[in-house]
Amino acid sequence: MEWLITNWPYIGCGVLGVIILATVIVKFTKTTKDDTVMGKIIEFLGKYVSLVMTDRQKELLKHAEEIHKGEAAKK
């Protein structure tokens, strides 16, 4: 348990990196069903998991939301 607490910032950033990668991949597919699922995952993380996230992890989650909404390409 101590290892988990000590390494939480790295674990969280790794998980969010995978979420960002999955979001990019989902955007390249033709179907919208996977977009819906990815949106629900990001929404869940934003509501419930963000309470225990570091500032860097919150920044990565915000970036994933921007990619999902298509706002990252506009910048």
N, CA, C and O atoms as a Tinker XYZ file with bonds, in Angstrom:
   300  protein
     1  N      0.824000   -1.194000    0.000000    73     2
     2  CA     0.000000    0.000000    0.000000    64     1     3
     3  C      0.868000    1.258000    0.000000    63     2     4     5
     4  O      0.539000    2.259000   -0.637000    81     3
     5  N      1.977000    1.183000    0.726000    73     3     6
     6  CA     2.872000    2.330000    0.790000    64     5     7
     7  C      3.461000    2.637000   -0.594000    63     6     8     9
     8  O      3.616000    3.801000   -0.964000    81     7
     9  N      3.789000    1.579000   -1.355000    73     7    10
    10  CA     4.318000    1.762000   -2.697000    64     9    11
    11  C      3.315000    2.483000   -3.580000    63    10    12    13
    12  O      3.684000    3.363000   -4.357000    81    11
    13  N      2.040000    2.109000   -3.461000    73    11    14
    14  CA     0.991000    2.726000   -4.261000    64    13    15
    15  C      0.866000    4.215000   -3.944000    63    14    16    17
    16  O      0.747000    5.039000   -4.851000    81    15
    17  N      0.893000    4.548000   -2.684000    73    15    18
    18  CA     0.780000    5.946000   -2.277000    64    17    19
    19  C      2.003000    6.737000   -2.742000    63    18    20    21
    20  O      1.869000    7.864000   -3.218000    81    19
    21  N      3.183000    6.156000   -2.607000    73    19    22
    22  CA     4.414000    6.827000   -3.003000    64    21    23
    23  C      4.461000    7.076000   -4.505000    63    22    24    25
    24  O      4.914000    8.134000   -4.942000    81    23
    25  N      4.006000    6.127000   -5.287000    73    23    26
    26  CA     4.109000    6.215000   -6.746000    64    25    27
    27  C      2.823000    6.661000   -7.427000    63    26    28    29
    28  O      2.727000    6.569000   -8.651000    81    27
    29  N      1.843000    7.133000   -6.692000    73    27    30
    30  CA     0.563000    7.518000   -7.270000    64    29    31
    31  C      0.697000    8.551000   -8.398000    63    30    32    33
    32  O      0.027000    8.404000   -9.420000    81    31
    33  N      1.533000    9.587000   -8.257000    73    31    34
    34  CA     1.638000   10.543000   -9.373000    64    33    35
    35  C      2.083000    9.892000  -10.679000    63    34    36    37
    36  O      1.587000   10.251000  -11.747000    81    35
    37  N      3.011000    8.942000  -10.607000    73    35    38
    38  CA     3.496000    8.274000  -11.810000    64    37    39
    39  C      2.453000    7.320000  -12.388000    63    38    40    41
    40  O      2.278000    7.236000  -13.603000    81    39
    41  N      1.776000    6.618000  -11.516000    73    39    42
    42  CA     0.732000    5.683000  -11.953000    64    41    43
    43  C     -0.397000    6.451000  -12.623000    63    42    44    45
    44  O     -0.863000    6.080000  -13.700000    81    43
    45  N     -0.832000    7.524000  -11.973000    73    43    46
    46  CA    -1.921000    8.338000  -12.518000    64    45    47
    47  C     -1.572000    8.945000  -13.865000    63    46    48    49
    48  O     -2.395000    8.937000  -14.780000    81    47
    49  N     -0.361000    9.470000  -13.997000    73    47    50
    50  CA     0.060000   10.052000  -15.277000    64    49    51
    51  C      0.148000    8.988000  -16.361000    63    50    52    53
    52  O     -0.178000    9.248000  -17.520000    81    51
    53  N      0.588000    7.790000  -15.989000    73    51    54
    54  CA     0.635000    6.697000  -16.961000    64    53    55
    55  C     -0.742000    6.308000  -17.444000    63    54    56    57
    56  O     -0.954000    6.109000  -18.640000    81    55
    57  N     -1.681000    6.198000  -16.519000    73    55    58
    58  CA    -3.058000    5.850000  -16.873000    64    57    59
    59  C     -3.668000    6.944000  -17.753000    63    58    60    61
    60  O     -4.331000    6.649000  -18.747000    81    59
    61  N     -3.443000    8.194000  -17.385000    73    59    62
    62  CA    -3.984000    9.293000  -18.187000    64    61    63
    63  C     -3.317000    9.372000  -19.557000    63    62    64    65
    64  O     -3.957000    9.766000  -20.532000    81    63
    65  N     -2.054000    9.006000  -19.641000    73    63    66
    66  CA    -1.394000    8.937000  -20.946000    64    65    67
    67  C     -2.056000    7.914000  -21.846000    63    66    68    69
    68  O     -2.230000    8.147000  -23.043000    81    67
    69  N     -2.426000    6.776000  -21.268000    73    67    70
    70  CA    -3.130000    5.744000  -22.027000    64    69    71
    71  C     -4.504000    6.258000  -22.456000    63    70    72    73
    72  O     -4.944000    5.985000  -23.572000    81    71
    73  N     -5.184000    7.000000  -21.579000    73    71    74
    74  CA    -6.491000    7.581000  -21.915000    64    73    75
    75  C     -6.348000    8.548000  -23.085000    63    74    76    77
    76  O     -7.170000    8.532000  -24.001000    81    75
    77  N     -5.317000    9.387000  -23.067000    73    75    78
    78  CA    -5.106000   10.337000  -24.163000    64    77    79
    79  C     -4.828000    9.593000  -25.463000    63    78    80    81
    80  O     -5.373000    9.945000  -26.510000    81    79
    81  N     -3.997000    8.580000  -25.405000    73    79    82
    82  CA    -3.708000    7.782000  -26.596000    64    81    83
    83  C     -4.973000    7.114000  -27.126000    63    82    84    85
    84  O     -5.210000    7.102000  -28.334000    81    83
    85  N     -5.780000    6.562000  -26.233000    73    83    86
    86  CA    -7.032000    5.924000  -26.643000    64    85    87
    87  C     -7.982000    6.951000  -27.261000    63    86    88    89
    88  O     -8.686000    6.645000  -28.223000    81    87
    89  N     -8.002000    8.161000  -26.715000    73    87    90
    90  CA    -8.869000    9.209000  -27.249000    64    89    91
    91  C     -8.466000    9.562000  -28.678000    63    90    92    93
    92  O     -9.324000    9.746000  -29.540000    81    91
    93  N     -7.187000    9.656000  -28.922000    73    91    94
    94  CA    -6.700000    9.960000  -30.275000    64    93    95
    95  C     -7.075000    8.836000  -31.239000    63    94    96    97
    96  O     -7.527000    9.095000  -32.354000    81    95
    97  N     -6.888000    7.600000  -30.813000    73    95    98
    98  CA    -7.228000    6.454000  -31.658000    64    97    99
    99  C     -8.724000    6.426000  -31.953000    63    98   100   101
   100  O     -9.132000    6.153000  -33.082000    81    99
   101  N     -9.539000    6.706000  -30.944000    73    99   102
   102  CA   -10.999000    6.703000  -31.107000    64   101   103
   103  C    -11.420000    7.757000  -32.123000    63   102   104   105
   104  O    -12.359000    7.542000  -32.889000    81   103
   105  N    -10.733000    8.889000  -32.132000    73   103   106
   106  CA   -11.086000    9.957000  -33.073000    64   105   107
   107  C    -10.835000    9.551000  -34.530000    63   106   108   109
   108  O    -11.465000   10.097000  -35.435000    81   107
   109  N     -9.931000    8.607000  -34.765000    73   107   110
   110  CA    -9.628000    8.177000  -36.126000    64   109   111
   111  C    -10.584000    7.096000  -36.636000    63   110   112   113
   112  O    -10.564000    6.780000  -37.826000    81   111
   113  N    -11.405000    6.531000  -35.779000    73   111   114
   114  CA   -12.341000    5.498000  -36.224000    64   113   115
   115  C    -13.585000    6.143000  -36.817000    63   114   116   117
   116  O    -13.888000    7.305000  -36.544000    81   115
   117  N    -14.296000    5.379000  -37.625000    73   115   118
   118  CA   -15.474000    5.909000  -38.314000    64   117   119
   119  C    -16.727000    5.894000  -37.446000    63   118   120   121
   120  O    -17.613000    6.729000  -37.630000    81   119
   121  N    -16.812000    4.963000  -36.509000    73   119   122
   122  CA   -18.027000    4.834000  -35.706000    64   121   123
   123  C    -18.051000    5.859000  -34.569000    63   122   124   125
   124  O    -17.010000    6.360000  -34.143000    81   123
   125  N    -19.240000    6.153000  -34.098000    73   123   126
   126  CA   -19.379000    7.099000  -32.983000    64   125   127
   127  C    -19.648000    6.392000  -31.656000    63   126   128   129
   128  O    -19.642000    7.027000  -30.602000    81   127
   129  N    -19.879000    5.101000  -31.706000    73   127   130
   130  CA   -20.150000    4.367000  -30.467000    64   129   131
   131  C    -18.932000    4.418000  -29.538000    63   130   132   133
   132  O    -19.077000    4.612000  -28.331000    81   131
   133  N    -17.743000    4.246000  -30.099000    73   131   134
   134  CA   -16.544000    4.304000  -29.266000    64   133   135
   135  C    -16.282000    5.716000  -28.750000    63   134   136   137
   136  O    -15.712000    5.884000  -27.672000    81   135
   137  N    -16.694000    6.738000  -29.515000    73   135   138
   138  CA   -16.582000    8.114000  -29.030000    64   137   139
   139  C    -17.441000    8.312000  -27.783000    63   138   140   141
   140  O    -17.026000    8.978000  -26.835000    81   139
   141  N    -18.625000    7.737000  -27.789000    73   139   142
   142  CA   -19.531000    7.850000  -26.656000    64   141   143
   143  C    -18.943000    7.187000  -25.417000    63   142   144   145
   144  O    -18.989000    7.753000  -24.324000    81   143
   145  N    -18.401000    6.008000  -25.583000    73   143   146
   146  CA   -17.803000    5.283000  -24.456000    64   145   147
   147  C    -16.612000    6.060000  -23.904000    63   146   148   149
   148  O    -16.468000    6.200000  -22.689000    81   147
   149  N    -15.768000    6.560000  -24.783000    73   147   150
   150  CA   -14.597000    7.324000  -24.344000    64   149   151
   151  C    -15.036000    8.588000  -23.615000    63   150   152   153
   152  O    -14.430000    8.963000  -22.611000    81   151
   153  N    -16.062000    9.238000  -24.097000    73   151   154
   154  CA   -16.585000   10.429000  -23.432000    64   153   155
   155  C    -17.070000   10.128000  -22.027000    63   154   156   157
   156  O    -16.856000   10.923000  -21.113000    81   155
   157  N    -17.723000    8.985000  -21.845000    73   155   158
   158  CA   -18.202000    8.598000  -20.519000    64   157   159
   159  C    -17.045000    8.304000  -19.573000    63   158   160   161
   160  O    -17.111000    8.634000  -18.389000    81   159
   161  N    -15.985000    7.685000  -20.088000    73   159   162
   162  CA   -14.810000    7.408000  -19.261000    64   161   163
   163  C    -14.160000    8.715000  -18.818000    63   162   164   165
   164  O    -13.814000    8.873000  -17.647000    81   163
   165  N    -13.997000    9.640000  -19.739000    73   163   166
   166  CA   -13.384000   10.926000  -19.409000    64   165   167
   167  C    -14.259000   11.701000  -18.435000    63   166   168   169
   168  O    -13.752000   12.330000  -17.507000    81   167
   169  N    -15.562000   11.658000  -18.643000    73   167   170
   170  CA   -16.488000   12.348000  -17.735000    64   169   171
   171  C    -16.399000   11.763000  -16.330000    63   170   172   173
   172  O    -16.378000   12.507000  -15.349000    81   171
   173  N    -16.347000   10.441000  -16.226000    73   171   174
   174  CA   -16.224000    9.780000  -14.922000    64   173   175
   175  C    -14.936000   10.205000  -14.224000    63   174   176   177
   176  O    -14.947000   10.542000  -13.041000    81   175
   177  N    -13.843000   10.187000  -14.954000    73   175   178
   178  CA   -12.567000   10.589000  -14.366000    64   177   179
   179  C    -12.614000   12.038000  -13.903000    63   178   180   181
   180  O    -12.088000   12.370000  -12.840000    81   179
   181  N    -13.235000   12.889000  -14.686000    73   179   182
   182  CA   -13.338000   14.299000  -14.338000    64   181   183
   183  C    -14.167000   14.552000  -13.099000    63   182   184   185
   184  O    -13.867000   15.459000  -12.323000    81   183
   185  N    -15.197000   13.766000  -12.909000    73   183   186
   186  CA   -16.083000   13.979000  -11.754000    64   185   187
   187  C    -15.564000   13.339000  -10.476000    63   186   188   189
   188  O    -15.536000   13.985000   -9.429000    81   187
   189  N    -15.157000   12.087000  -10.546000    73   187   190
   190  CA   -14.915000   11.327000   -9.331000    64   189   191
   191  C    -13.447000   11.108000   -9.005000    63   190   192   193
   192  O    -13.061000   11.150000   -7.837000    81   191
   193  N    -12.644000   10.882000   -9.995000    73   191   194
   194  CA   -11.245000   10.556000   -9.723000    64   193   195
   195  C    -10.403000   11.818000   -9.552000    63   194   196   197
   196  O     -9.338000   11.764000   -8.937000    81   195
   197  N    -10.855000   12.936000  -10.078000    73   195   198
   198  CA   -10.068000   14.161000  -10.006000    64   197   199
   199  C     -9.872000   14.648000   -8.575000    63   198   200   201
   200  O     -9.015000   15.497000   -8.327000    81   199
   201  N    -10.638000   14.135000   -7.648000    73   199   202
   202  CA   -10.486000   14.540000   -6.255000    64   201   203
   203  C     -9.140000   14.103000   -5.677000    63   202   204   205
   204  O     -8.625000   14.748000   -4.764000    81   203
   205  N     -8.571000   13.026000   -6.191000    73   203   206
   206  CA    -7.297000   12.519000   -5.675000    64   205   207
   207  C     -6.161000   12.682000   -6.680000    63   206   208   209
   208  O     -5.109000   12.061000   -6.531000    81   207
   209  N     -6.362000   13.500000   -7.686000    73   207   210
   210  CA    -5.341000   13.689000   -8.722000    64   209   211
   211  C     -4.411000   14.838000   -8.357000    63   210   212   213
   212  O     -4.786000   15.771000   -7.647000    81   211
   213  N     -3.188000   14.738000   -8.864000    73   211   214
   214  CA    -2.253000   15.849000   -8.738000    64   213   215
   215  C     -2.588000   16.886000   -9.808000    63   214   216   217
   216  O     -3.400000   16.633000  -10.698000    81   215
   217  N     -1.961000   18.041000   -9.713000    73   215   218
   218  CA    -2.223000   19.091000  -10.700000    64   217   219
   219  C     -1.833000   18.650000  -12.110000    63   218   220   221
   220  O     -2.527000   18.966000  -13.076000    81   219
   221  N     -0.731000   17.927000  -12.225000    73   219   222
   222  CA    -0.289000   17.448000  -13.544000    64   221   223
   223  C     -1.301000   16.465000  -14.125000    63   222   224   225
   224  O     -1.585000   16.500000  -15.322000    81   223
   225  N     -1.838000   15.599000  -13.293000    73   223   226
   226  CA    -2.830000   14.634000  -13.754000    64   225   227
   227  C     -4.098000   15.344000  -14.192000    63   226   228   229
   228  O     -4.715000   14.947000  -15.180000    81   227
   229  N     -4.498000   16.386000  -13.479000    73   227   230
   230  CA    -5.683000   17.152000  -13.868000    64   229   231
   231  C     -5.450000   17.848000  -15.212000    63   230   232   233
   232  O     -6.361000   17.947000  -16.034000    81   231
   233  N     -4.230000   18.323000  -15.425000    73   231   234
   234  CA    -3.892000   18.954000  -16.694000    64   233   235
   235  C     -3.974000   17.954000  -17.845000    63   234   236   237
   236  O     -4.473000   18.285000  -18.921000    81   235
   237  N     -3.487000   16.732000  -17.622000    73   235   238
   238  CA    -3.568000   15.697000  -18.650000    64   237   239
   239  C     -5.018000   15.315000  -18.944000    63   238   240   241
   240  O     -5.380000   15.089000  -20.098000    81   239
   241  N     -5.843000   15.244000  -17.904000    73   239   242
   242  CA    -7.255000   14.927000  -18.110000    64   241   243
   243  C     -7.936000   16.031000  -18.907000    63   242   244   245
   244  O     -8.751000   15.749000  -19.786000    81   243
   245  N     -7.612000   17.271000  -18.613000    73   243   246
   246  CA    -8.193000   18.388000  -19.368000    64   245   247
   247  C     -7.776000   18.304000  -20.840000    63   246   248   249
   248  O     -8.576000   18.583000  -21.733000    81   247
   249  N     -6.537000   17.923000  -21.081000    73   247   250
   250  CA    -6.064000   17.770000  -22.459000    64   249   251
   251  C     -6.826000   16.652000  -23.176000    63   250   252   253
   252  O     -7.165000   16.783000  -24.352000    81   251
   253  N     -7.093000   15.551000  -22.463000    73   251   254
   254  CA    -7.866000   14.454000  -23.058000    64   253   255
   255  C     -9.273000   14.918000  -23.395000    63   254   256   257
   256  O     -9.815000   14.537000  -24.433000    81   255
   257  N     -9.876000   15.738000  -22.533000    73   255   258
   258  CA   -11.212000   16.268000  -22.812000    64   257   259
   259  C    -11.182000   17.152000  -24.061000    63   258   260   261
   260  O    -12.095000   17.095000  -24.885000    81   259
   261  N    -10.136000   17.968000  -24.200000    73   259   262
   262  CA   -10.018000   18.826000  -25.376000    64   261   263
   263  C     -9.886000   18.004000  -26.653000    63   262   264   265
   264  O    -10.491000   18.329000  -27.675000    81   263
   265  N     -9.095000   16.943000  -26.588000    73   263   266
   266  CA    -8.943000   16.073000  -27.761000    64   265   267
   267  C    -10.279000   15.436000  -28.104000    63   266   268   269
   268  O    -10.657000   15.377000  -29.274000    81   267
   269  N    -10.994000   14.962000  -27.097000    73   267   270
   270  CA   -12.274000   14.294000  -27.332000    64   269   271
   271  C    -13.286000   15.244000  -27.960000    63   270   272   273
   272  O    -14.054000   14.841000  -28.834000    81   271
   273  N    -13.296000   16.496000  -27.524000    73   271   274
   274  CA   -14.241000   17.469000  -28.046000    64   273   275
   275  C    -13.776000   18.088000  -29.361000    63   274   276   277
   276  O    -14.532000   18.811000  -30.011000    81   275
   277  N    -12.521000   17.803000  -29.756000    73   275   278
   278  CA   -12.000000   18.348000  -30.999000    64   277   279
   279  C    -11.436000   19.754000  -30.857000    63   278   280   281
   280  O    -11.167000   20.415000  -31.860000    81   279
   281  N    -11.254000   20.220000  -29.631000    73   279   282
   282  CA   -10.760000   21.571000  -29.399000    64   281   283
   283  C     -9.245000   21.648000  -29.518000    63   282   284   285
   284  O     -8.709000   22.726000  -29.774000    81   283
   285  N     -8.541000   20.537000  -29.341000    73   283   286
   286  CA    -7.077000   20.573000  -29.393000    64   285   287
   287  C     -6.579000   20.890000  -30.793000    63   286   288   289
   288  O     -5.535000   21.525000  -30.939000    81   287
   289  N     -7.282000   20.473000  -31.806000    73   287   290
   290  CA    -6.865000   20.724000  -33.188000    64   289   291
   291  C     -7.026000   22.192000  -33.573000    63   290   292   293
   292  O     -6.349000   22.675000  -34.480000    81   291
   293  N     -7.913000   22.895000  -32.892000    73   291   294
   294  CA    -8.170000   24.303000  -33.201000    64   293   295
   295  C     -7.083000   25.217000  -32.671000    63   294   296   297
   296  O     -6.943000   26.346000  -33.140000    81   295
   297  N     -6.303000   24.742000  -31.690000    73   295   298
   298  CA    -5.289000   25.605000  -31.070000    64   297   299
   299  C     -4.057000   25.725000  -31.928000    63   298   300
   300  O     -3.108000   26.414000  -31.553000    81   299
